[in-house]
């Protein structure tokens, strides 16, 4: 009959062997080899990293690989589309930050017009000059004010633009009816507040500009500028001594004209040719403006220095609606 003595479990026999000095030494050697290999791998990685850093592509090579030509036009185009990595490579490759593209724009002009805040930040960090701009638009700050982009405008303001840049932005904001932007810019103005407000009122009276505030903001903007010291009876020597009211009515700025009239601006100022605002609008078919002026007691029988009347102008244009309006209020 076979022995029935209990057999030692397999795992206990392995543990017993590992406790022998020879096996302990083998394990220690194996652990040392693994540790050494790990250390070597880390060192190798660092060495490779250093080698790669030393042989990294220069910015122009990277631009070439990205199919970006090293030209001012390409640089400005990258700024306009908000391609921040490409803009950074151009700057690192010493592309002039303030040069004009063939389209007459600086990179800062283009980035601001497209409202690319991240690119604007990078260009300002590269010392882009807000006092340099192309013929296609005014300073970047003026563009941001026109668009009503407060975060972008504040970013540009924090970069310390020249007083003339701030003034131009103020006038541009007025032309766009951006009242909130005017209120932010006003404390930064240098010079006679009344004169700047008058220039801004002229811009507002000239009619809305692209991408401005809603038309409902234009009346309140006029009220704000008059309260800021704008001269509602100012004349423009370059346009036959026309007044702000002439300009507002001619441009169809009904809300602005109403504010001027409600603030006591005379309804019948005459330009160098003896023509009143009603005489002007009677010849261009702006019936709503004529109605507003007549509502404020404009002289429908006005005659300019050349002997022409408002009625004669309406008849010349065969404007039956204007003729009927003038006749209704006593014009011959």
Buried (B, 14 or more C-beta within 10 A) or exposed (E): EEEEEEEEEEEEEEEEEEEEEEEEEEEEEEEEEEEEEEEEEEEEEEEEEEEEEEEEEEBBEBBEEEEBEBEBEBBBBBBBBBBBEBBBBBBBBEBEBBEBBEBEBBBBBBBBBBBBBEBBBBBBEBEBBBEBBBEEBBBBBBBBBBBBBBEBBEBBBEBEBBEEBBBBBBBBBBBBBBBBBBEBBBEBBEEEEBBBBBBBBBBBBBBBEEEBBEEEBBBBBBBBBBEBBBBBEBBBEEBBBBBBBBBBBBBBBBBBBBBBBEEEBBBBBBBEEBBBBBBBBBBBBBBEBBBBBBEBEBBBEBBBEEEBBBBBBBBEBEBEEBBEBBEEBEBE
